[in-house]
Amino acid sequence: MKANNLNFLRLIAAGLVLYGHSAIFLGRPEPLFLSWMPLGPLGVAIFFIISGYLVTQSWQQDPNLRRFFIRRCLRIFPGLLVCVLLCIFVLGPWFTSLSLKQYFAHEATWHYLRNLGLYITYYLPGVFEHSRVPNAVNGSLWSLPLEFFLYIVVALLSVISTKKWIMIATFLTSALLYLLWAQSATEMLVIYGTDMRQLFINGTYFWAGAVFYQLDLKRYFSITSVVLASVGILCIQTNFPQFLFLAGWGLLPLIVLAFGLSTNEILTRITATGDYSYGVYIYAFPVQQAIAFLYPKLNFGIYVALCMAVTLTLAIFSWHLVEKAALAFKPRNPALAGAII
């Protein structure tokens, strides 16, 4: 597969989530990007755009249900398994206010294993009870069931029809449901432990990425398109800020994908040793909770640097000892010469 900037961009997206959460953990308002959206949600949106593009590409290169879902599972679950077990057996006993006997006898300790079935559970008994974000061990996991559900929908839609319009119709439907319901709904609609508003808040970015692949818009990817799209966002933010989120569904994916699918030798070298973005994403929240708990008066800059250093170290170990090893078992279509995403 041709080298590109996607690993670097995903690492930046994970860093945005970490930085945005850092403000919250230290009692500050989360920084905004262009008065548009907080940095954490911006990082998540970037993840969903890239995922929509690459997952659609993966399916269309090899439309085999078994191979498709094995690849998706190998990408998500091995790293998640280790993270969940470390939270239960290392972080939990370290930070719980209960005795070890009470902690391991508590049913909520073992309910935390539900995360492995993507039924996201944030609570471990006695852990971070009095933090600024109380009783939440790993709040970042909320996006994983949505991501996996969108994988399922990609496969179902592609089985139903190979026509390009079906992805476009799905994007438009998601955008419409966001406009008519998700953006203004004040109460969560929870299904399988997941707030379904996020299916349209972030799912619309996923489908935007899928449409970019489906329509083969990479032919328009260039540094010029990145600059023009960026200028367009700035102009809209200045003159018509109420429409920025609408324009963002087209302009942000253009910037993300045009930059991500281009190649810069320096950037590709930075991430040449591995894709650490998933590890940063799933480990950042518990690391930030722990450091904020141990050192509540840390300077913001030192706090962010320390959190990033510890999180990146865990992510590197996760990639080389767990994720990379698991991905070696990805099934490949022998009829294809190129690698499958």
Sequence and secondary structure as in RCSB ss.txt:
>XXXX:A:sequence
MKANNLNFLRLIAAGLVLYGHSAIFLGRPEPLFLSWMPLGPLGVAIFFIISGYLVTQSWQQDPNLRRFFIRRCLR
IFPGLLVCVLLCIFVLGPWFTSLSLKQYFAHEATWHYLRNLGLYITYYLPGVFEHSRVPNAVNGSLWSLPLEFFL
YIVVALLSVISTKKWIMIATFLTSALLYLLWAQSATEMLVIYGTDMRQLFINGTYFWAGAVFYQLDLKRYFSITS
VVLASVGILCIQTNFPQFLFLAGWGLLPLIVLAFGLSTNEILTRITATGDYSYGVYIYAFPVQQAIAFLYPKLNF
GIYVALCMAVTLTLAIFSWHLVEKAALAFKPRNPALAGAII
>XXXX:A:secstr
    SHHHHHHHHHHHHHHHHHHHHTT    EETTTEEHHHHHHHHHHHHHHHHHHHHHHHS  HHHHHHHHHHH
HHHHHHHHHHHIIIIIHHHH SS HHHHHHSHHHHHGGGGGGT      TTSSTTSSSTT S GGGGHHHHHHHH
HHHHHHHHHH   THHHHHHHHHHHHHIIIIITT  S  EETTEETHHHHHTHHHHHHHHHHHHTTGGGG SHHH
HHHHHHHHHHHHHH GGGHHHHHHHHHHHHHHHHHTS  HHHHHHTTT   HHHHHHHHHHHHHHHHHH TT  H
HHHHHHHHHHHHHHHHHHIIIIIHHHHTT    TT SS   
